[in-house]
Amino acid sequence: MKNQRILFLFGVITTVFTARAQQLPQLTQYQFNDYIFNPAVAGSRSFFELRSGHRYQWVGIQDAPRTFTLSGTTPLGSKMGVGGYLFTDIVGPTRRTGVQFSYAYHLKLTEDLKLSLALSGGMLQFLIDGSKIQFHDPGDPIMDDQLRGELKPDAKFAFMLYHPKYWIGATAPQLLGNKVYFLNESDGSLSRMERHYYAMGGYRLPIGTDFKLEPSFLVKYVAPVPVKLDLTATIKYRDTFWIGASYRTNDAWCAMVGYWHKQQFQFGYSYDVITSNLRNYSTGTHEVMLAITIGKDPASTPAAGTTPP
C-alpha cells in the first residue's frame, strides 16, 4: 500500500509539472525577455540591461502557476557578452528555482550579419512543500510538513543569427538530463530534467518613418508533449510605445502594450485570454515586464529581439 501511495503522490506532482507543457518558465512577452530563452542574446546589444518578468497565470484557480524572472546582460568589448538570470516558478505545493550564467561570442559574417554562440551553466532546484499537501489519512507517513527537494546542475547551448532587419536562433536547455528525486533514490518524481528545444525569430518592417511592424515567433518542444508555437505581431511607434497581439497554440490569445521612457526605463503588460477548457474556471493570465537599460544609445544599436524594443 505504501508503494501505491507513493506512486499516486508522484503521479499527481508529475501532472502538475507537465500541465504547463514544460519544466521551464513560460512568458507571453518572450521578445522582451529574449535572453531568458536564448543566452546568445548577451552582447548583441551595446548596453547593459536588467529585466524582470512577473507572470500570474490562470487567475481564479487556486494554487495556479506564478512565475518571476530576473535577468541581466552586458557586452564585453565588440565580440563578447555575458549575462545571468534567475527564475522562480511556483505551482501549488511545488517550486522550481533556477540560476544560470552565460558567455557568448559574436562572429561577424558580413557587414550587417552576425552569429552569436553561447554556453550557459547553473543550478536548478525542485522543491515540494509537504505542509501544503493534504492526505486522506492525516497520519500518513509518506511526507512530513517540511520542504523536500533536489538541487541539480544544468547547462544550455544556444546560437543566434542577427541583422538590423531580422533575427533567428535556437536553444537547447537542460542538456545534462539529470534525474530528480524527492524522498530517496528509488522513487523519482519528475524522473528527469527533460531536454527542451526552443527556436525564436522575428523581422522588422518599417512603416513610414515613425512605425515598425515586428512579427516574431517562439517554438517550444519537450517530449512527449506536442510542439507549442507562439505567433506575435507588434507595432512600435518611434521605438517608444508599442502594442501587440499573440496566439499560443491550444492555449491562449494575448494582447500586450508597452512604453520605453527616455530609452532607460521600460514597462510592458500582457493579458492572456484562455482558449482551453480552463477558461471556464479562470479569468485569464496577467504578465508584467520591467527593465532598465544603461549605456550606449540603445536606439542606435541593431540587434535581436527588443533592439530597439
MIKE-491869 format. One record per atom (N, C-alpha, C): x, y negated, z negated; residue in one letter. Coordinates in steps of 0.02 Angstrom, whole numbers, padded with zeros to 5 digits, always signed. Each point is the difference from the previous one (the first is absolute). Layout:
<atoms>
XYZA...
</atoms>
This chain:
<atoms>
+00041+00060+00000M-00041-00060+00000M+00043-00063+00000M+00055+00002-00037K+00042-00059-00003K+00028-00017+00069K+00023+00051+00038N+00027-00013+00066N-00054-00028+00046N-00062+00024-00008Q-00054-00026+00041Q-00013-00074-00015Q+00002-00018-00065R-00011-00069-00018R+00056-00045+00025R+00061+00025-00002I+00057-00039+00027I-00009-00012+00074I-00018+00053+00037L-00010-00008+00072L-00056-00049+00014L-00053+00003-00041F-00056-00047+00010F+00023-00072-00012F+00037-00010-00055L+00024-00067-00017L+00042-00029+00056L+00048+00038+00024F+00043-00026+00052F-00036-00004+00068F-00051+00040+00009G-00040-00008+00060G-00036-00067+00002G-00026-00020-00059V-00033-00065-00005V+00050-00056+00013V+00059+00005-00031I+00051-00052+00008I+00023-00004+00072I+00010+00057+00032T+00020-00001+00071T-00053-00033+00042T-00064+00013-00015T-00054-00032+00037T+00004-00076-00006T+00014-00024-00061V+00006-00072-00011V+00055-00029+00043V+00057+00034+00002F+00057-00027+00038F-00014+00002+00075F-00030+00053+00025T-00009+00006+00072T-00062-00036+00024T-00042-00024-00045A-00060-00036+00022A+00018-00062+00039A+00059-00027-00011R+00021-00060+00035R+00043+00016+00061R+00003+00064+00017A+00033+00023+00061A+00076-00011-00001A+00028-00015-00058Q+00072-00009-00004Q+00020-00005-00073Q+00067+00006-00013Q+00026-00006-00067Q+00033-00067-00012Q+00000-00043+00050L+00033-00065-00003L-00052-00056+00008L+00017-00062-00019P-00050-00054-00001P-00031-00013+00069P-00063-00021-00002Q-00035-00021+00060Q-00015-00074-00006Q+00014-00039+00053L-00012-00072-00001L-00034-00021+00065L-00052-00040-00006T-00033-00027+00060T+00044-00052+00034T+00034-00043-00040Q+00042-00052+00028Q+00071+00027+00011Q+00005+00055+00036Y+00065+00033+00009Y+00048-00044+00039Y-00025-00041+00048Q+00046-00041+00039Q+00031-00057-00041Q-00029-00015-00058F+00028-00050-00045F+00039+00032-00057F-00001+00066-00003N+00041+00038-00048N+00038+00054+00039N+00027-00019+00057D+00030+00049+00046D+00060+00036-00029D+00037-00033-00045Y+00059+00032-00030Y-00020+00061-00042Y-00058-00002-00031I-00024+00057-00040I-00003+00063+00043I-00019-00008+00063F-00008+00057+00045F+00063+00014+00041F+00043-00050+00010N+00059+00009+00042N+00058-00040-00027N+00049+00032-00033P+00057-00037-00029P+00046-00031+00052P-00008+00020+00064A+00041-00031+00053A-00018-00073+00010A-00055-00023-00030V-00019-00071+00003V+00051-00044-00036V+00032+00027-00051A+00048-00040-00040A+00055-00028+00045A+00008-00066-00002G+00051-00033+00040G-00023-00022+00068G-00060+00020+00021S-00025-00023+00065S-00024-00071-00002S-00010-00026-00060R-00019-00070-00009R+00056-00036-00037R+00015-00061+00020S+00060-00034-00026S-00013-00038-00065S-00044+00026-00042F-00013-00033-00063F-00017+00052-00053F+00007-00019-00062F-00020+00043-00056F-00075-00004-00008F-00032+00057-00013E-00072+00000-00012E-00017+00049-00056E-00048-00021-00039L-00025+00041-00055L-00075+00006+00009L-00025+00063+00004R-00071+00011+00016R-00032+00047-00050R-00063-00013-00014S-00037+00045-00044S-00068+00015+00031S-00024+00061-00013G-00066+00020+00023G-00040+00027-00058G-00065-00018-00002H-00044+00021-00054H-00063+00028+00033H-00012+00065-00006R-00056+00032+00033R-00047+00033-00051R-00064-00018+00005Y-00051+00027-00043Y-00049+00038+00044Y+00008+00066+00002Q-00035+00041+00049Q-00066+00027-00028Q-00050+00003+00044W-00065+00031-00016W-00031-00029-00064W-00008-00067+00000V-00029-00034-00057V-00069+00028-00015V-00013+00015-00064G-00063+00028-00021G+00005+00073-00018G+00054+00034+00021I+00010+00070-00016I+00049+00004-00059I-00020+00036-00052Q+00042+00006-00059Q+00066+00034+00016Q+00054-00027-00027D+00068+00027+00008D+00022+00001+00073D-00026-00046+00040A+00021-00005+00070A+00072-00024+00005A+00033+00012+00057P+00071-00018+00008P+00013-00074-00009P+00056-00015-00032R+00026-00069-00006R+00074+00003+00017R+00022-00046+00042T+00069+00001+00025T+00032-00068-00009T+00063+00001-00023F+00040-00061-00005F+00067+00013+00033F+00022-00047+00043T+00066+00005+00032T+00037-00066-00009T+00066+00005-00005L+00044-00058-00004L+00062+00016+00040L+00016-00042+00049S+00058+00013+00043S+00040-00064+00012S+00064+00009+00014G+00043-00056+00016G+00052+00021+00051G+00014-00044+00048T+00050+00013+00052T+00041-00063+00012T+00062+00011+00024T+00042-00055+00018T+00052+00023+00051T+00021-00043+00047P+00054+00019+00045P+00068-00006-00033P+00048+00039+00024L+00070-00006-00020L+00039-00013+00064L+00016-00063+00012G+00032-00017+00064G-00050+00006+00057G+00025+00014+00060S-00043+00003+00059S-00017+00072+00021S+00031+00050-00033K-00010+00069+00023K-00026+00047-00054K-00009-00024-00061M-00021+00045-00054M-00057-00031-00040M-00036+00044-00034G-00053-00022-00045G-00009+00049-00056G-00020-00025-00058V-00014+00043-00057V-00068-00018-00028V-00029+00047-00036G-00065-00012-00029G-00016+00051-00053G-00056-00011-00032G-00023+00047-00050G-00074-00011-00014G-00032+00051-00026Y-00070-00007-00018Y-00018+00048-00057Y-00054-00017-00033L-00029+00045-00049L-00075+00000+00010L-00032+00055-00017F-00073+00004+00005F-00027+00042-00057F-00061-00015-00018T-00038+00040-00048T-00068+00015+00030T-00018+00063+00001D-00064+00022+00029D-00036+00041-00053D-00057-00027-00024I-00037+00032-00054I-00066+00026+00027I-00013+00065-00011V-00063+00031+00020V-00024+00042-00059V-00052-00024-00034G-00026+00036-00057G+00054+00013-00052G+00010+00063-00020P+00051+00016-00051P+00070+00006+00028P+00008-00009+00066T+00066+00010+00031T+00031-00067+00019T+00066-00001-00001R+00036-00061+00018R+00063+00019+00038R+00012-00036+00054R+00062+00008+00038R+00038-00066-00001R+00063+00003-00018T+00042-00060-00001T+00064+00015+00038T+00018-00044+00044G+00060+00010+00041G+00043-00062+00004G+00065+00010+00008V+00047-00055+00011V+00052+00023+00050V+00016-00043+00048Q+00049+00017+00050Q+00041-00062+00019Q+00062+00013+00022F+00044-00052+00026F+00026+00023+00068F+00009-00047+00045S+00017+00019+00069S+00056-00043+00029S+00030+00027+00052Y+00052-00034+00039Y-00017+00008+00073Y+00004-00054+00038A-00016+00002+00071A+00057-00032+00040A+00014+00030+00058Y+00051-00027+00045Y-00034-00016+00067Y+00016-00059+00027H-00035-00025+00059H+00049-00003+00060H-00021+00033+00053L+00040+00002+00062L-00033-00044+00052L+00039-00042+00033K-00025-00044+00053K+00003+00038+00066K-00058+00018+00028L-00003+00037+00062L+00002-00045+00061L-00038-00055-00003T+00001-00051+00052T+00000-00068-00035T-00008-00052+00038E+00000-00067-00029E-00056-00008-00051E-00058+00031+00014D-00058-00009-00044D-00021+00064-00037D+00024+00057+00022L-00024+00063-00028L+00053+00029-00048L-00023+00020-00060K+00044+00029-00051K-00029+00066-00025K+00045+00043-00024L-00018+00063-00030L+00025+00001-00072L-00045+00014-00047S+00019+00004-00070S-00007+00073-00023S+00052+00025-00035L+00000+00067-00029L+00007-00007-00076L-00040+00037-00037A+00000-00009-00072A-00004+00066-00038A+00032+00000-00057L-00005+00055-00049L-00023-00029-00066L-00042+00038-00034S-00027-00023-00063S+00001+00057-00050S+00014-00016-00063G+00002+00051-00052G-00028-00027-00065G-00029+00045-00041G-00027-00022-00063G-00030+00058-00039G-00050-00016-00042M-00032+00049-00043M-00075-00007+00004M-00034+00056-00009L-00073+00001-00005L-00019+00035-00065L-00048-00028-00035Q-00025+00029-00062Q-00074+00016+00008Q-00019+00061-00018F-00070+00021+00001F-00021+00013-00073F-00055-00030-00021L-00022+00007-00070L-00074+00019-00003L-00018+00038-00052I-00069+00014-00017I-00011-00021-00072I-00052-00040-00012D-00018-00022-00067D-00052+00048-00028D+00022+00045-00043G-00045+00051-00028G-00057-00029-00040G+00009-00061-00028S-00053-00030-00041S-00060-00020+00042S+00008-00004+00066K-00056-00020+00044K-00035+00061+00032K+00020+00060-00020I-00031+00061+00027I-00042+00033-00054I-00063+00012+00015Q-00045+00033-00047Q-00015+00071+00024Q+00011+00049-00044F-00014+00070+00016F-00067+00021-00031F-00029+00051+00029H-00062+00027-00027H+00011+00025-00072H+00059+00028-00011D+00018+00023-00067D+00049-00050-00030D-00021-00041-00049P+00044-00052-00028P+00065+00028-00029P+00000+00063-00020G+00059+00029-00029G+00044+00035+00050G-00013-00008+00064D+00039+00034+00052D+00073-00023-00004D+00047+00046-00007P+00071-00019-00009P+00038-00013+00064P-00034-00001+00058I+00036-00007+00063I+00041-00065+00003I-00031-00056-00022M+00035-00064+00002M-00018-00041-00061M+00049-00034-00030D-00013-00042-00058D-00014-00071+00024D+00000-00048-00046D-00017-00069+00016D+00061-00042+00021D+00054+00033+00016Q+00061-00035+00017Q+00007-00011+00076Q+00045-00046+00018L+00018-00009+00070L+00049+00055+00020L-00014+00035+00054R+00045+00052+00024R+00014-00011+00074R+00060+00013+00020G+00016-00010+00070G+00070+00019+00019G+00019-00020+00059E+00064+00017+00028E+00031-00061+00034E+00066-00005-00003L+00038-00053+00034L+00043+00033+00052L-00008-00019+00063K+00034+00033+00055K+00036-00050+00045K+00058+00019+00027P+00034-00043+00049P-00038+00000+00066P+00009-00053+00037D-00034-00007+00064D+00047-00034+00050D-00011+00012+00064A+00040-00031+00053A-00044-00013+00061A+00022-00049+00040K-00040-00020+00057K+00047-00022+00056K-00019+00015+00063F+00037-00024+00058F-00048-00038+00044F+00025-00054+00032A-00044-00040+00043A+00041-00033+00055A-00035-00017+00054F+00029-00041+00053F-00052-00049+00025F+00024-00053+00032M-00046-00050+00028M+00033-00036+00058M-00035-00005+00055L+00018-00042+00057L-00040-00065-00006L+00034-00057+00003Y-00038-00062-00006Y+00026-00053+00048Y-00048-00041+00022H+00009-00050+00052H-00043-00060-00020H+00015-00061+00023P-00044-00056-00018P-00073+00011+00018P-00014+00045+00048K-00069+00010+00022K-00032+00065-00025K+00040+00048-00024Y-00029+00063-00022Y+00046+00036-00049Y-00027+00051-00032W+00039+00042-00045W-00031+00069-00003W+00040+00051-00010I-00024+00068-00009I+00051+00039-00040I-00024+00043-00045G+00046+00038-00042G-00034+00061-00029G+00040+00041-00033A-00026+00061-00031A+00039+00015-00064A-00033+00035-00046T+00028+00014-00065T-00016+00071-00021T+00047+00032-00035A-00011+00067-00028A+00014-00003-00075A-00051-00014-00042P+00009+00000-00073P+00001+00070-00029P+00020+00004-00063Q+00001+00063-00039Q+00036+00056+00037Q+00059-00016+00025L+00038+00048+00039L+00021+00061-00040L+00010-00009-00065L+00026+00055-00041L-00051+00054-00013L-00064-00017+00003G-00053+00050-00009G+00003+00036-00067G+00015-00035-00054N+00007+00032-00065N-00066+00027-00026N+00003+00054-00038K-00059+00026-00033K-00012-00039-00065K-00064-00005-00018V-00019-00037-00060V-00036+00046-00049V+00022-00002-00063Y-00031+00041-00053Y-00020-00046-00057Y-00054+00018-00035F-00022-00040-00056F+00006+00037-00067F-00015+00065-00001L+00002+00037-00062L+00062+00044-00005L+00012+00041+00052N+00060+00041+00001N+00015+00017+00072N+00055+00032+00012E+00023+00012+00067E-00035+00057+00036E-00050+00030-00032S-00038+00052+00034S-00068-00024+00024S-00019-00062-00020D-00064-00028+00021D+00011-00069+00030D-00006-00007+00066G+00009-00063+00033G-00066-00034+00012G-00002-00067-00008S-00062-00037+00011S-00007-00020+00073S+00044-00043+00022L-00001-00019+00070L+00039+00051+00041L+00038+00041-00033S+00044+00051+00029S+00060-00030+00036S-00010-00055+00036R+00056-00027+00037R-00013-00073+00019R+00053-00040+00001M-00005-00068+00027M+00004+00006+00076M-00059+00000+00031E-00004+00014+00071E+00033-00054+00042E+00032+00020+00054R+00029-00048+00046R-00055-00039+00036R+00009-00064+00002H-00047-00044+00035H+00034-00027+00063H-00040-00021+00048Y+00026-00029+00061Y-00042-00061+00018Y+00034-00057+00007Y-00033-00062+00017Y+00027-00026+00066Y-00043-00031+00040A+00020-00038+00059A-00038-00066-00001A+00035-00054+00013M-00031-00066-00004M+00027-00044+00056M-00043-00041+00029G+00022-00045+00053G-00050-00055+00012G+00019-00048+00042G-00045-00055+00015G+00028-00043+00055G-00040-00048+00021Y+00018-00045+00056Y-00025-00070-00016Y+00039-00051+00021R-00019-00070-00010R-00019-00030+00068R-00061-00023+00005L-00025-00029+00062L-00019-00073-00012L+00040-00049+00024P-00018-00071-00009P-00064-00017+00036P-00041-00041-00032I-00061-00026+00030I+00005-00076-00005I+00021-00032+00054G+00012-00071-00002G+00062-00015-00041G+00001-00058-00032T+00059-00021-00039T-00009+00011-00075T-00062+00009-00022D-00013+00003-00072D-00019+00070-00026D-00024+00043+00044F-00027+00064-00023F+00041+00059+00025F-00003+00055-00038K+00030+00063+00020K-00049+00056-00016K-00005+00048+00046L-00037+00061-00013L+00050+00056-00011L-00006+00034-00057E+00047+00054-00017E-00036+00065-00013E-00007+00042+00051P-00025+00068-00013P+00056+00043-00030P-00018+00045-00046S+00050+00043-00031S-00033+00066-00020S+00042+00050-00015F-00026+00065-00020F+00045+00031-00052F-00029+00046-00038L+00036+00041-00049L-00027+00070+00004L+00043+00049+00015V-00019+00070+00003V+00030+00035-00061V-00041+00040-00035K+00023+00036-00060K-00017+00074+00008K+00049+00042-00015Y-00013+00072+00004Y+00036+00036-00056Y-00036+00044-00033V+00028+00047-00049V-00041+00064+00005V+00033+00056+00010A-00035+00064+00007A-00030+00020-00067A-00059+00031+00001P-00041+00020+00058P-00056-00048+00015P+00005-00063-00024V-00053-00049+00009V+00002-00028+00071V-00058-00012+00031P+00000-00029+00068P+00035-00068+00002P+00025-00018+00058V+00033-00064+00011V-00047-00057-00016V+00025-00051-00035K-00038-00061-00012K+00030-00057+00041K-00043-00041+00030L+00022-00054+00043L-00033-00066-00023L+00042-00051-00012D-00024-00068-00013D+00012-00041+00063D-00052-00031+00026L+00004-00046+00057L-00020-00069-00024L+00043-00049+00013T-00010-00068-00027T+00010-00052+00054T-00040-00053-00003A+00010-00058+00043A-00003-00062-00044A+00052-00042+00005T+00006-00060-00040T+00008-00061+00045T-00036-00053-00015I+00008-00064+00035I+00032-00049-00048I+00056-00030+00021K+00037-00046-00043K+00000-00071+00030K-00009-00048-00043Y+00001-00070+00020Y+00062-00034-00026Y+00044-00020+00046R+00062-00035-00017R+00040+00036-00054R-00002+00066+00001D+00037+00041-00049D-00013-00021-00072D-00060-00027-00011T-00017-00024-00067T-00062+00034-00027T-00052+00007+00042F-00063+00029-00022F-00017+00058+00046F-00027+00054-00028W-00019+00057+00041W-00064+00033-00024W-00035+00029+00049I-00057+00042-00014I+00009+00064+00041I-00029+00055-00023G+00010+00062+00036G-00053+00052-00017G+00000+00052+00039A-00046+00056-00011A+00037+00065+00014A-00020+00053-00034S+00035+00064+00006S-00050+00057-00006S+00019+00056+00031Y-00040+00062-00006Y+00046+00057-00019Y-00019+00037-00052R+00036+00059-00022R-00043+00061+00013R+00026+00047+00039T-00041+00056+00022T-00029+00039-00058T-00065+00014+00006N-00037+00040-00050N+00005-00029-00070N+00006-00067-00005D+00008-00030-00066D-00035-00067-00006D+00021-00051+00039A-00026-00066-00014A+00011-00049+00058A-00044-00051+00001W+00012-00061+00038W+00027-00052-00049W+00045-00042+00022C+00033-00047-00045C+00002-00070+00029C-00006-00049-00043A+00008-00071+00020A+00053-00030-00044A+00039-00047+00028M+00054-00031-00038M+00008-00073+00017M+00027-00037-00047V+00014-00071+00009V+00062-00017-00039V+00038-00051+00023G+00062-00017-00036G+00024-00069+00016G+00048-00024-00040Y+00027-00067+00007Y+00073-00001-00021Y+00041-00035+00039W+00072-00008-00016W+00012-00074-00015W+00012-00017-00062H+00007-00070-00021H+00073-00023+00006H+00011-00047+00044K+00066-00031+00010K+00055+00051+00011K-00017+00057+00031Q+00047+00054+00016Q+00038+00024-00062Q-00033-00003-00057Q+00030+00024-00062Q-00045+00048-00038Q-00064-00016-00005F-00046+00040-00040F-00055+00029+00045F-00011+00065-00005Q-00051+00032+00040Q-00054+00031-00044Q-00061-00002+00026F-00056+00032-00033F-00041+00036+00053F-00018+00062-00013G-00043+00037+00046G-00052+00040-00039G-00059+00005+00029Y-00054+00038-00031Y-00034+00043+00053Y-00017+00062-00018S-00036+00043+00045S-00056+00036-00038S-00052+00017+00038Y-00057+00036-00028Y-00017+00058+00046Y-00005+00060-00028D-00016+00060+00038D-00074+00018-00008D-00034+00008+00056V-00069+00024+00000V+00003+00075+00014V-00019+00040-00047I+00007+00073+00005I-00048+00028+00052I+00025+00046+00042T-00042+00033+00050T-00014+00073-00018T+00035+00027-00049S-00013+00070-00020S-00059+00003-00048S-00016+00059-00024N-00056+00009-00047N+00011-00036-00066N+00061-00021-00014L+00014-00037-00061L-00035-00067-00002L-00024-00024+00058R-00034-00064+00002R-00064+00001-00041R-00026+00059-00015N-00060+00006-00041N+00014-00013-00074N+00064+00000-00018Y+00018-00006-00071Y+00046-00060-00014Y+00029-00030+00052S+00048-00054-00009S-00019-00061+00041S+00018-00058-00026T-00013-00063+00036T+00058-00019+00046T+00053+00040+00001G+00056-00015+00045G+00066-00003-00036G+00051-00024+00036T+00068-00004-00027T+00028-00070+00008T+00031-00027-00052H+00030-00066+00002H+00077+00007-00003H+00034-00043+00038E+00073+00001+00000E+00027-00071+00005E+00050-00015-00040V+00031-00067-00001V+00074+00007+00013V+00027-00043+00043M+00072-00002+00014M+00026-00069-00020M+00056-00001-00037L+00034-00062-00019L+00073+00005+00020L+00029-00055+00023A+00070+00002+00022A+00034-00067-00008A+00066+00004-00009I+00044-00059-00002I+00055+00011+00051I+00013-00050+00043T+00054+00005+00049T+00048-00058-00012T+00065+00016-00004I+00051-00049-00017I+00059+00007+00048I+00024-00057+00026G+00060+00002+00041G-00010-00035+00067G+00033+00027+00052K-00003-00029+00066K-00071-00006+00024K-00015-00051+00040D-00067-00013+00024D-00033+00063+00028D-00049+00029-00035P-00030+00063+00023P-00033-00006+00068P-00028-00059+00016A-00036-00007+00064A+00047+00004+00060A+00065-00007-00010S+00048+00004+00056S+00030+00068+00006S-00024+00048-00039T+00031+00066-00002T-00042+00053+00034T+00018+00024+00059P-00038+00055+00030P+00017+00066-00034P-00049+00039-00015A+00011+00065-00031A-00064+00040+00002A-00005+00048-00045A-00056+00046+00002A-00056-00021-00046A-00056+00032+00010G-00056-00005-00046G-00024-00070-00012G+00022-00031-00054T-00027-00063-00023T+00045-00059+00016T+00041+00004+00050T+00046-00055+00015T-00015-00031+00067T-00025-00061+00001P-00030-00034-00056P-00066+00033-00018P-00022-00004-00063P-00059+00036-00020P-00063-00033+00026P
</atoms>
